[in-house]
Amino acid sequence: ILNNHKMMILKSKDFIIKKINWNNKVDNIKQIAKELDLGLDSFVFIDDNPVERELVKQQLPEVSVPDFPKHIDQLNTWFINEVVYPLFPKIVLTDEDKKKGRQYERNILRKSLESTLDIKKYINTLQIRLNCFVNEKKHIERIAQLTQKTNQFNLSTKRYSESQIENFMNSDSVKVFSLEYSDKYGNEGIIGASIVIYKDSYAEIDTFLMSCRVIGRNVEFSFFNEILKHIPYNFIKAEYLPTSRNNIFLDFYLSCGFIPSKNILLSKEQLLTNITSND
């Protein structure tokens, strides 16, 4: 049907992952989420069978499950009004959005490689290259998008608009960092961002986030180390605001050498030493 039906616009090559099997839908969705490194709240499940829809609703409550129209002649209007508008709202399609399919394909290749090597050999084989930028205005749109969409490795989950990011960059007391990632499989674009606010006698990390598709390759520590090099103060404070989604990264700041106290500022020298030992 995908490749030969004359009315089928989408072809097999247009799908990153296909689960065409007799497994139950819940297990297939879980497997796809794992393979794409996506949270279940990123998924929309469409099925004309009410039993299948109810099963997914009950077992995967994070997944969006729109009802299906009772009459086939309502299919077009239903899809626009009940699926596209409420579940895929998009005012602007960014360059990053257009590259998403290819990025998922490359990540599947990386996962295949990862399954055959230990972590050190895996990272070395990837040939990772990182570029850290400071107040790079051409990244404003992407940085704002990351703050709004990143839920897992987002240590404060503060959401910022493009105008707010631009205001930060225009401020003498704020530095906005962005991180570009590439490896032997290709360039993944801007996958990390951080906002550092300079106070009277110390620096405060307001935001530190990364796309989960690069987690597990020590990229977060390299990014943090680059940020430290640009901070002119001797003491640094960072804020972690726990959510149901970012709790798996609870220990990141601790791994970097921070002390969990509201009244203690850690010296940059201590942090640099700790990062080096982690590397």
Secondary structure, 3 states (H helix, E strand, C coil): CCCCCCCCCCCHHHCCCCCCCCCCHHHHHHHHHHHHCCCHHHCECCCCCHHHHHHHHHHCCCCECCCCCCCHHHHHHHHHHHHHHHHCCCCCCCHHHHCHHHHHHHHHHHHHHHCCCCHHHHHHHHCCEEEEEECCHHHHHHHHHHHHHCCCCECCCCCCCHHHHHHHHHCCCEEEEEEEEEECCEEEEEEEEEEEEECCCCEEEEEEEECHHHCCCCHHHHHHHHHHHCCCCCEEEECCCCCCCCHHHCCHHHHCCCCCCCCCCEEHHHHHHHHHHHC
